[in-house]
């Protein structure tokens, strides 16, 4: 009888222990363990991160960080941390969270446009992926990479076509650059290359001209006509005389740093620079800005006409008046200059 009581007591203790253990397992693995109100939260785990870094991001999001520690240890996550951007959904349990941050690196949208230099592009991209601006700039300016792919520092910006792309947040600087090269090669289809060849231009030259077209007009409907003017000038050996190239040349000089040139003057036409298309025939050595794809395609699909000149239209700001003769152009230009003076824009 006494032994029976002992066995019953042992059984009861076992049941209590099992219930306690089951409750612990439930709390640690099955019970929801999120403490935020939104439907989802995201954490960004850097490359080579320690568990302490992951834990510090998770702690404000979880109801019980200690139970998470237990499961992370049991599932060997602590010694097998993955970098990236990970999603935690409201109501997830510890097991679900571990599975998510271990194997479900989510891509992000990376967008850029109108970055005028590689430095500004690197800064823009560094706000969107893990790579910092210095490592990005070093990758972009790597001389061996540029030579191997027919670029130099003057043309390198043209490899980065403005758009929205999918990347993993933990993409390295070199992988970002290499992906952009892939996108660049994908853009230059056989059809586009044939059109460039028909113009007597290579892709770098097309993009250099497109950057001038884009700086002259942000209107996609007008860009092919602007491109036609410059291509007409190239054909007859006439200087491009593109005002945006004068601004670009000026901004390289110390006296124009941190200034905005609103009106091109004769003094700007005397700047000694290979980008001064009033003094130098042909295209400048590289692009002067990052053109939209619309401007690149405007060059490749330029409007055939006999215009050699254009001036900003004072009555339709953002558009231009085109002329076949210098006399008519001077009339158009004087009208716009009078408008600038009336607005107090003298330089």
C-alpha positions as CSV (number, residue, x, y, z in Angstrom):
1,X,0.0,0.0,0.0
2,X,2.8,2.3,0.9
3,X,4.7,1.6,-2.3
4,X,1.5,2.3,-4.3
5,X,1.2,5.7,-2.7
6,X,4.8,6.5,-3.5
7,X,4.3,5.5,-7.2
8,X,1.2,7.6,-7.4
9,X,3.1,10.5,-5.8
10,X,5.9,10.0,-8.3
11,X,3.4,9.9,-11.2
12,X,1.7,13.1,-10.0
13,X,5.1,14.8,-9.7
14,X,5.9,13.7,-13.2
15,X,2.6,15.0,-14.5
16,X,3.2,18.3,-12.8
17,X,6.7,18.5,-14.2
18,X,5.5,17.5,-17.7
19,X,2.8,20.2,-17.5
20,X,5.3,22.7,-16.4
21,X,7.7,21.7,-19.2
22,X,4.8,21.8,-21.7
23,X,3.9,25.3,-20.5
24,X,7.5,26.4,-20.9
25,X,7.7,24.9,-24.4
26,X,4.4,26.6,-25.2
27,X,5.6,29.9,-24.0
28,X,8.9,29.6,-25.7
29,X,7.9,28.1,-29.0
30,X,4.2,28.3,-29.7
31,X,2.8,31.3,-27.8
32,X,2.7,34.6,-29.8
33,X,5.6,36.8,-28.7
34,X,5.3,40.1,-30.5
35,X,4.7,43.4,-28.7
36,X,4.0,45.9,-31.6
37,X,0.7,47.1,-32.9
38,X,1.4,47.3,-36.6
39,X,0.9,44.3,-38.8
40,X,4.6,43.9,-39.6
41,X,7.9,45.1,-38.3
42,X,11.3,44.9,-39.9
43,X,14.8,44.5,-38.6
44,X,18.1,45.1,-40.6
45,X,20.9,42.8,-39.6
46,X,24.3,44.0,-40.7
47,X,27.0,41.7,-42.2
48,X,29.0,39.9,-39.5
49,X,26.5,41.0,-36.8
50,X,26.7,39.5,-33.4
51,X,23.7,38.0,-31.6
52,X,23.8,41.0,-29.2
53,X,23.1,43.3,-32.2
54,X,20.2,41.2,-33.3
55,X,18.8,41.0,-29.8
56,X,19.0,44.8,-29.3
57,X,16.8,45.2,-32.4
58,X,14.3,42.5,-31.3
59,X,13.9,43.5,-27.7
60,X,11.5,46.4,-28.3
61,X,9.5,44.2,-30.6
62,X,9.1,41.1,-28.4
63,X,7.0,40.6,-25.3
64,X,9.5,38.1,-23.8
65,X,13.1,38.4,-25.0
66,X,14.3,35.8,-22.6
67,X,12.1,33.0,-24.1
68,X,13.4,34.1,-27.5
69,X,17.0,33.7,-26.2
70,X,16.2,30.1,-25.2
71,X,14.8,29.1,-28.6
72,X,17.6,31.0,-30.4
73,X,20.1,28.9,-28.4
74,X,18.3,25.6,-29.0
75,X,18.0,26.2,-32.8
76,X,21.6,27.3,-33.0
77,X,20.7,30.7,-34.4
78,X,23.1,32.5,-32.1
79,X,26.0,31.0,-34.0
80,X,24.4,31.1,-37.5
81,X,23.3,34.7,-38.0
82,X,22.3,35.9,-41.5
83,X,22.6,39.5,-42.7
84,X,19.7,41.2,-44.4
85,X,16.3,42.8,-44.0
86,X,13.8,40.6,-42.3
87,X,10.1,40.8,-41.6
88,X,8.4,40.0,-38.3
89,X,4.6,39.7,-38.4
90,X,2.3,40.5,-35.6
91,X,1.4,37.4,-33.6
92,X,4.5,35.4,-34.6
93,X,5.9,33.0,-32.1
94,X,9.6,32.5,-31.3
95,X,9.9,29.6,-33.7
96,X,8.4,31.6,-36.6
97,X,10.6,34.6,-35.8
98,X,13.7,32.4,-35.9
99,X,12.7,30.9,-39.2
100,X,12.0,34.3,-40.7
101,X,15.3,36.0,-39.7
102,X,17.3,33.0,-40.6
103,X,16.1,32.3,-44.1
104,X,13.8,35.0,-45.4
105,X,15.9,37.9,-46.5
106,X,13.5,40.3,-48.2
107,X,14.5,42.5,-51.1
108,X,14.0,46.3,-51.0
109,X,13.3,48.8,-53.8
110,X,16.4,51.0,-54.6
111,X,15.7,54.1,-56.6
112,X,17.9,56.9,-57.9
113,X,17.7,59.7,-60.5
114,X,19.2,63.1,-61.3
115,X,22.3,62.4,-59.3
116,X,24.8,64.8,-60.9
117,X,28.1,63.0,-59.9
118,X,29.3,59.7,-58.7
119,X,29.8,61.2,-55.3
120,X,26.1,62.2,-55.0
121,X,25.0,58.8,-56.4
122,X,27.1,57.0,-53.8
123,X,25.5,59.1,-51.1
124,X,22.0,58.4,-52.4
125,X,22.5,54.6,-52.6
126,X,24.2,54.5,-49.2
127,X,20.9,55.6,-47.6
128,X,19.1,52.6,-49.1
129,X,21.5,49.7,-48.7
130,X,24.1,48.6,-46.1
131,X,27.1,49.7,-48.1
132,X,28.5,53.1,-47.1
133,X,29.1,55.9,-49.5
134,X,32.9,55.6,-49.4
135,X,32.9,51.9,-50.3
136,X,30.4,52.6,-53.1
137,X,32.4,55.5,-54.5
138,X,35.6,53.4,-54.4
139,X,33.8,50.6,-56.3
140,X,32.4,53.0,-58.8
141,X,35.8,54.6,-59.5
142,X,37.8,51.4,-59.5
143,X,40.2,52.0,-62.5
144,X,40.5,48.3,-63.4
145,X,36.8,47.9,-63.5
146,X,36.3,51.0,-65.6
147,X,39.0,50.0,-68.1
148,X,37.7,46.5,-68.5
149,X,34.2,47.8,-69.3
150,X,35.2,50.7,-71.6
151,X,34.5,53.5,-69.1
152,X,36.6,56.3,-67.5
153,X,35.8,58.7,-64.7
154,X,34.2,61.1,-67.2
155,X,31.8,58.5,-68.5
156,X,31.4,56.2,-65.5
157,X,28.2,57.9,-64.3
158,X,26.5,56.9,-67.5
159,X,26.6,53.2,-66.5
160,X,23.9,54.0,-63.8
161,X,20.6,54.2,-65.5
162,X,18.0,56.0,-63.3
163,X,15.2,53.6,-62.4
164,X,13.9,51.5,-59.5
165,X,15.6,48.2,-58.8
166,X,15.3,45.3,-56.4
167,X,18.3,44.6,-54.1
168,X,18.9,42.8,-50.9
169,X,19.6,45.4,-48.2
170,X,23.0,43.8,-47.4
171,X,24.3,44.1,-51.0
172,X,27.9,45.0,-51.0
173,X,29.3,48.0,-52.9
174,X,30.9,45.8,-55.6
175,X,27.8,43.7,-56.1
176,X,25.7,46.9,-56.5
177,X,28.1,48.2,-59.1
178,X,28.2,44.9,-60.9
179,X,24.4,44.6,-61.0
180,X,24.3,48.1,-62.5
181,X,26.6,47.0,-65.2
182,X,24.3,44.1,-65.9
183,X,21.4,46.4,-66.2
184,X,23.4,48.7,-68.4
185,X,24.2,45.9,-70.8
186,X,20.6,44.8,-70.7
187,X,19.5,48.3,-71.7
188,X,21.8,48.4,-74.7
189,X,19.9,45.9,-76.8
190,X,20.9,45.1,-80.4
191,X,18.3,47.6,-81.6
192,X,19.6,50.4,-79.5
193,X,23.2,49.6,-80.5
194,X,22.3,49.7,-84.2
195,X,20.7,53.1,-83.8
196,X,23.7,54.4,-82.0
197,X,26.0,53.1,-84.7
198,X,23.8,54.7,-87.4
199,X,24.5,58.0,-85.6
200,X,28.2,57.3,-85.6
201,X,28.2,57.3,-81.8
202,X,29.0,54.7,-79.2
203,X,26.9,54.2,-76.1
204,X,29.1,56.6,-74.0
205,X,28.7,59.3,-76.6
206,X,24.9,58.8,-76.8
207,X,24.6,59.2,-73.1
208,X,26.8,62.2,-73.0
209,X,24.6,63.9,-75.6
210,X,21.5,62.6,-73.8
211,X,22.7,64.4,-70.6
212,X,22.8,67.7,-72.5
213,X,19.4,67.1,-74.0
214,X,18.0,66.3,-70.5
215,X,19.5,69.4,-69.0
216,X,18.0,71.5,-71.9
217,X,14.5,70.0,-71.6
218,X,12.7,67.9,-69.1
219,X,9.8,67.4,-71.5
220,X,9.9,63.9,-73.0
221,X,7.8,65.1,-75.9
222,X,10.3,67.8,-76.8
223,X,13.5,65.9,-76.2
224,X,13.7,64.2,-79.6
225,X,13.5,67.6,-81.3
226,X,16.2,69.0,-79.1
227,X,18.3,65.9,-79.9
228,X,17.7,66.5,-83.6
229,X,19.2,70.1,-83.3
230,X,22.4,68.8,-81.7
231,X,22.7,66.0,-84.2
232,X,22.2,68.4,-87.0
233,X,25.0,70.6,-85.6
234,X,27.3,67.6,-85.3
235,X,26.7,66.6,-88.9
236,X,27.8,69.9,-90.3
237,X,30.7,70.4,-87.9
238,X,29.0,73.2,-86.0
239,X,29.8,73.7,-82.3
240,X,27.1,72.4,-80.0
241,X,27.0,75.7,-78.1
242,X,25.1,74.0,-75.3
243,X,24.5,76.3,-72.3
244,X,24.3,73.4,-69.8
245,X,27.9,72.4,-70.7
246,X,29.0,75.9,-69.7
247,X,27.3,75.6,-66.4
248,X,28.9,72.3,-65.8
249,X,32.4,73.7,-66.7
250,X,31.8,76.7,-64.4
251,X,30.8,74.6,-61.5
252,X,34.2,72.9,-61.6
253,X,35.8,76.2,-60.8
254,X,36.3,77.4,-57.2
255,X,34.5,80.8,-57.8
256,X,31.3,79.0,-58.8
257,X,31.1,76.5,-55.9
258,X,27.9,76.7,-54.0
259,X,26.3,79.0,-56.6
260,X,23.5,78.6,-59.0
261,X,23.9,80.0,-62.5
262,X,20.4,81.1,-63.7
263,X,21.6,83.0,-66.7
264,X,24.5,82.1,-69.0
265,X,26.6,85.1,-69.8
266,X,29.5,85.8,-72.2
267,X,32.0,85.4,-69.4
268,X,30.9,81.7,-69.1
269,X,31.7,81.2,-72.8
270,X,35.3,82.0,-72.2
271,X,35.9,79.3,-69.6
272,X,38.8,77.1,-70.6
273,X,37.4,73.6,-70.3
274,X,36.9,70.6,-72.6
275,X,33.2,70.8,-71.5
276,X,32.9,74.3,-73.1
277,X,31.0,73.4,-76.3
278,X,31.2,77.0,-77.5
279,X,35.0,76.7,-77.8
280,X,35.3,73.0,-78.6
281,X,33.8,71.1,-81.5
282,X,32.0,67.8,-81.0
283,X,30.8,66.2,-77.8
284,X,32.3,66.9,-74.4
285,X,34.5,64.1,-72.9
286,X,31.6,62.8,-70.7
287,X,28.1,63.4,-69.5
288,X,27.3,66.5,-67.5
289,X,24.4,65.0,-65.5
290,X,22.5,61.7,-65.2
291,X,19.9,61.7,-68.0
292,X,16.6,60.0,-67.8
293,X,16.1,57.0,-70.0
294,X,13.6,59.2,-72.0
295,X,16.5,61.5,-73.0
296,X,18.7,58.5,-74.1
297,X,16.0,57.2,-76.2
298,X,15.3,60.7,-77.6
299,X,18.8,60.7,-79.0
300,X,18.5,57.3,-80.5
301,X,15.0,58.2,-81.9
302,X,15.7,61.8,-82.6
303,X,13.3,64.0,-84.7
304,X,14.5,64.5,-88.2
305,X,14.2,68.2,-89.1
306,X,16.2,71.2,-90.3
307,X,16.4,73.2,-87.0
308,X,19.8,74.4,-85.9
309,X,18.8,76.6,-83.0
310,X,16.4,76.8,-80.1
311,X,15.7,79.2,-77.2
312,X,13.6,78.9,-74.1
313,X,10.0,80.0,-74.7
314,X,9.1,82.8,-72.3
315,X,5.4,82.1,-72.8
316,X,5.6,78.4,-72.3
317,X,8.2,77.9,-69.6
318,X,9.8,74.5,-69.8
319,X,9.5,74.4,-73.6
320,X,11.5,76.0,-76.4
321,X,11.1,77.9,-79.7
322,X,13.0,76.3,-82.6
323,X,14.6,78.1,-85.5
324,X,16.3,77.2,-88.8
325,X,18.1,80.5,-89.2
326,X,20.3,82.5,-86.9
327,X,18.2,85.6,-87.5
328,X,15.0,83.9,-86.3
329,X,16.9,82.4,-83.3
330,X,18.2,85.8,-82.3
331,X,14.6,87.1,-82.2
332,X,13.6,84.2,-80.0
333,X,16.6,84.6,-77.8
334,X,16.0,88.3,-77.3
335,X,12.4,87.6,-76.2
336,X,13.6,85.2,-73.6
337,X,16.4,87.5,-72.4
338,X,13.8,90.3,-71.9
339,X,11.8,87.9,-69.8
340,X,14.8,87.0,-67.6
341,X,15.6,90.7,-67.1
342,X,11.9,91.4,-66.2
343,X,12.2,88.8,-63.5
344,X,15.4,90.3,-62.1
345,X,17.5,87.3,-63.3
346,X,20.7,89.0,-64.3
347,X,23.3,86.2,-63.6
